[in-house]
Amino acid sequence: MDLVELPGRPVPEGVRAGTITTPDGVPLRYARWDAIGAPRKGTVVVCQGRSEFIEKYFEVIDELRARGFGVLAFDWRGQGGSGRLLSEIRKGHVRRFSDYQIDLETIMSVVALPDCRPPFYALGHSMGGSILIETAHEGRTWFDRMVLTAPMISLAQIASPGLLRAVMTALSLVGLGGSLIPGGSLKPTSKKPFEGNPVTSDEQRYRQAASYSDIDPRLGLGAPTISWLREALKVTGRFAAPFYAEDIRQPMLIIASAKDGLVSTPKVEAFGRRLKGGHTVVIPDARHEVMMERDALRAEFWGAFDAFVPGEQPFL
């Protein structure tokens, strides 16, 4: 087991962890846990955001297990303890966002379906939320319900995404796809000062997440590459297409953060209104990572989660 412990934050007991390899040859690190007590309600598959890793979700995993859920967590290719596509481990890189679908399909077919208790629920954050939205749009039926926090529907503070995408595409075509975005740094994003950070108002949780990279450098990702940003702009462009959201039939709860500086909350709300099988809750005062926020805001997240999952009646 290569999961990292911190003082006061041990690996949740009963873990079964390992590495599997995708059909295109990328090793993926995963960890799974059974529920604590009864009744057992199935398994929640945690789909993390960009630059995140299994250990960051230990508190959430404990809380899910106490609610009667088994948990399966894993690291996407290019981050955490999973394989890299570039020699520099702190570059946040992917060739195509569709490759993340390969990761999810591998995790579900090799680990979840044979070894975890159904039914399955997805809990996705940010980039993980966008990957799950595409999964739902493609009609995959692994999950009874999805809960998405601050899903990457539209990147905030980008005035002309089409123009930026064109620039990123041009840079990729001349062989710069593996380079950091202009102005980007290899310094882990989690190592930026707490003051003014866009992800949480809880200083203890912020610093705890940052400290993992001091023990294992793989757990501290820097800026994304040009290729990653190009692909992110492609997928968010698809979300903006007419009738994209209307075509999704997956029961889905979107939990947005009112003070999100990374993802556009108004665009998230608009997307949620168009869903046939979903609705949106906005948590006031929360920043981008509501599951890593201070206790009062986390309580609002869990209240919404508990009301939606597992769900006794069909949501559609």
ABEGO torsion letter per residue (X at the ends): XABBBBBGBBBBBGBBBBBBBBAAGBBBBBBBBBBBEOBBAEBBBBBBBBGBBAAAAAAAAAAAAAAGBBBBBBBBBGBEABBBABABAABBBBABAAAAAAAAAAAAAAAAAAABBOBBBBBBBEAAAAAAAAAAAAGBAABABBBBBGBBABBBGBABAAAAAAAAAAAAAAGAAABBBBGBBABBAAABBABGBAABABAAAAAAAAAAAAABAAABBBBBBAAAAAAAAAAAAAAABBGAAAABABBBBBBBBAABAABBAAAAAAAAAABAABBBBBBBGBBABAAABBAAAAAAAAAAAAAAOAEABBAX
